[in-house]
Amino acid sequence: MPELFPENSLPAKIFFIVKNQHIMGFGGPVDLQHEVVFRWMKTLSVPEEDFERCFELVNRAYWSMRKTMKEESDSNK
């Protein structure tokens, strides 16, 4: 795994904590539970001015992971 820029280490840590906190639908995961992300951002003391950027990075990582999961699922059919 490549080394992260220092400003990305906290969003990465939060992503790895919350990556399985899905909102589930009938067909599987629908979205990430945003309130869990916000709770961890507060717990890990993300500065208020970095909240939006941190959430965006965590959410982007989640959707990238979901895309990969879907592609792997589709290739196994």
Long-range contacts (C-beta under 8 A, 24 or more apart in sequence): 8-57, 10-44, 10-46, 10-54, 11-53, 11-54, 11-57, 11-58, 11-61, 12-57, 12-61, 13-44, 14-40, 14-41, 14-44, 14-46, 14-54, 14-58, 15-57, 15-58, 15-61, 15-62, 18-58, 18-62, 19-61, 19-62, 19-65, 29-66, 32-58, 32-59, 32-62, 34-59
